[in-house]
Amino acid sequence: MTDVHKFKLKKEDTVQIIAGKDRGKRGRILKILRSQDRVLVEGLNMVKKTQKRRSQQDRGGIVEIEAPLHISNVMILCKKCGPTRIGYKLSGDAGKKAGEGGKKIRICRKCGEAL
């Protein structure tokens, strides 16, 4: 069973790959595969796949598609300080009790900027 807190990344986040053949490259998350702990990053981790011809007009052959990466091999990008970890902060009134109101926002662990 997967842990809910493991998925701090969201679709459309800009991430940097920190391990593997595309290490150092940056891209946008297209899809999150929660059951497998993996993410699809736009234009990265490309693999060749043979595709069968589906119709008369359709061309079969070898196509390049994005393969899923393990979620531990990517880090979110902060606009100020680059790859970073994600923290959480409750926005709203400081005088309220815990659990009352306020919105949970993701912040950069290095500079405190909202992500």
N, C-alpha and C positions, 0 to 999 in steps of 0.2 A: 504494500500500500504506500502511495506517495504522500509526502508531507506537504501540507498546504503552504507553509512558510518558505519552502524551497524555491517557489516560483515568484521571485521578486521582479523578474523581467516581464514585460508586456509586449504585445504585438505593436509594431511600428517604432520600438525603441532602437536607437543606434548603438551598436555594440562593436567591440574589437575582439578578434580571436586571439587567445593567449597561448594556445597550444595546437600543434598539428601542422599540416603542410601549408596552410594559409595564415600562419602566425603573423600577427601585426596588421593584418588587413581589417578594414572596417566595412560594415554593412548594416542594413535595416532588417529587423526580424519580420519575416513573412508569416510564420506559423509556429505555434508552440505545441509540441506533442507531449502532453502531460503524463500520459501512461508510460512513456518510454524515457522521460527526463531529457528530451531533446528539443532543439530549436532548428528551424530552417532560416538561414540568413541569405538575403538577396545577393545573387551573383558570386557567392563563395562556396567552397567545398564542392566544386563541380565534378560530376562523374558522367561517364558515357554510358548510355543505356540503349539497348536495341528495342525498337518499337515496331510492332506488327502493323501492317497495312490494314486500315479499318474499312475503307471504301475505295471506289474507283479513283476519286480525285485525291484522296489522302496519300501522302508519300510515307512509306515505311523507311526503316533504316536506323542509323545510329544518331541519337540526339544527346545533347548535354543538358543535364538538369542538376538542381541543387540537392545535395544529400544532407540529411539531418546531422547536426553536431551535438555532442553531449553538452548539457547546460553548464557544466563546470568548466568548459573550455572557452567560454565567452564572458566578457565583462562589459558592463554598461559604460557609456562615455558621458562624462560631464563636459559641458561646453567650456568651462574654465580650466579644469585640471586634467582632463583626459580620462583614461580608464580608472574606474573606482568601484568601491563597494557601495551598496545601497543601505541607508538607514531610514528610520521612520520618525515622524514628528507629528504631534497633534496640533493642528492650527485652530484658532479661535480664542475665546477668553481663557486666560490663565487661572481665573478664579473659580472656574467650574470644577466639580468633582470628576474623578476618573470615570470614564464610561458615559458621561453626559455631554452630548453635543460635540462640536469640534470635528474636523475632518482629518483623516490620516493621510499625510502626504509623504512621498518618497523624497529623501534628501541625499546629497553627496556626503560620504563620510569624511572626505578630505577638507572641503571648503564650506559645507553646510548649505550650499545652493540647492534649491528645489529642482528635481529632475522632471 
